[in-house]
């Protein structure tokens, strides 16, 4: 199936690993020109080479933090007129209690998970509208839809982001610009692997056993964590020529954790 995005410029912020990397790979396979960013230069360079070797696509790495104005300037200097914008980041830490969070940490998290995406969208979607094609996908979290105190640092800012994107999506949809969000549940990403490997070491178990415990505790109907490639495939579809009529949606992909009709 040809998604109709060959030759399109795709800027992916936070794409050196996990869901961002999987999305970059999926878009590269469709023939898009890829620009990826992350804060860690070594992992980013390795990711860019891996995707380029696997797909033959042009992949440009940009070492930058999209949560800062300087980082966003670097991204937009490298790719000032993207046709596709995908934004994600490493998830904030899990909490034991909401009482742990001081204002400084809220400011740091908000800069990456809310202000950064808002400013990148504000800088690019008018150009997309003028050119008559644009796709924006924020890879957020299920925590934006269903609350959990342990994921408060991730869920609360992303809930605001979902509200924002739904509002602005209505303003540009007439110009074939589609803005949507993906809300993932539990996935086998680098951050999750690090967390559960530490738990396994502390408990004298294995990564597999610890993720199985969480699968049972969360009562995930699919009885497993998801794979980043699942997110990549969905992201590519939302960036395709077929997604122009999907406007301002928050699409849950969580193995069935959320038990609501809407």
VENUR-V649995 format. One record per pair of residues at least 24 apart in sequence whose C-alpha atoms are under 6 Angstrom apart, sorted by sequence separation. I is the first residue (numbers start at 1). J is the second residue. D is the distance in whole Angstrom. If there is no record, write none. Layout:
{{I | J | D} {I | J | D}}
This chain:
{{6 | 30 | 6} {7 | 31 | 6} {8 | 32 | 5} {9 | 33 | 5} {10 | 34 | 5} {11 | 35 | 5} {12 | 36 | 5} {13 | 37 | 5} {14 | 38 | 5} {35 | 59 | 6} {37 | 61 | 6} {39 | 63 | 5} {6 | 31 | 4} {7 | 32 | 5} {8 | 33 | 6} {33 | 58 | 5} {34 | 59 | 5} {35 | 60 | 5} {36 | 61 | 5} {37 | 62 | 5} {38 | 63 | 5} {39 | 64 | 5} {6 | 32 | 5} {7 | 33 | 6} {25 | 51 | 6} {29 | 55 | 6} {35 | 61 | 6} {37 | 63 | 6} {38 | 64 | 6} {39 | 65 | 5} {16 | 44 | 5} {28 | 57 | 6} {16 | 47 | 6} {222 | 255 | 5} {221 | 256 | 5} {220 | 257 | 5} {187 | 225 | 5} {186 | 225 | 5} {187 | 226 | 4} {188 | 227 | 6} {187 | 227 | 6} {142 | 183 | 5} {135 | 177 | 6} {139 | 181 | 6} {140 | 182 | 6} {141 | 183 | 4} {142 | 184 | 5} {114 | 157 | 6} {132 | 175 | 5} {133 | 176 | 5} {134 | 177 | 4} {135 | 178 | 5} {136 | 179 | 5} {137 | 180 | 5} {138 | 181 | 5} {139 | 182 | 5} {140 | 183 | 5} {141 | 184 | 5} {142 | 185 | 5} {67 | 111 | 5} {132 | 176 | 6} {133 | 177 | 5} {135 | 179 | 6} {137 | 181 | 5} {67 | 112 | 4} {129 | 175 | 5} {114 | 161 | 6} {67 | 116 | 5} {66 | 116 | 6} {84 | 134 | 6} {86 | 136 | 6} {83 | 134 | 5} {84 | 135 | 5} {85 | 136 | 5} {86 | 137 | 5} {87 | 138 | 5} {88 | 139 | 5} {84 | 136 | 6} {86 | 138 | 6} {96 | 150 | 6} {95 | 150 | 4} {94 | 150 | 5} {94 | 151 | 6} {92 | 154 | 6} {178 | 244 | 5} {176 | 244 | 6} {179 | 247 | 6} {180 | 248 | 5} {182 | 250 | 6} {183 | 251 | 6} {184 | 252 | 6} {178 | 247 | 5} {179 | 248 | 6} {180 | 249 | 5} {181 | 250 | 5} {182 | 251 | 5} {183 | 252 | 5} {184 | 253 | 5} {185 | 254 | 4} {184 | 254 | 5} {10 | 82 | 6} {9 | 82 | 5} {12 | 85 | 6} {9 | 83 | 5} {10 | 84 | 4} {11 | 85 | 5} {12 | 86 | 5} {13 | 87 | 5} {14 | 88 | 5} {8 | 83 | 6} {10 | 85 | 6} {12 | 87 | 6} {14 | 89 | 5} {169 | 248 | 5} {166 | 248 | 4} {135 | 239 | 5} {18 | 189 | 5} {22 | 228 | 6} {26 | 232 | 6} {22 | 229 | 5} {19 | 228 | 5} {23 | 232 | 4} {27 | 236 | 6} {18 | 228 | 6} {22 | 232 | 5} {3 | 240 | 5} {4 | 241 | 5} {3 | 241 | 6}}
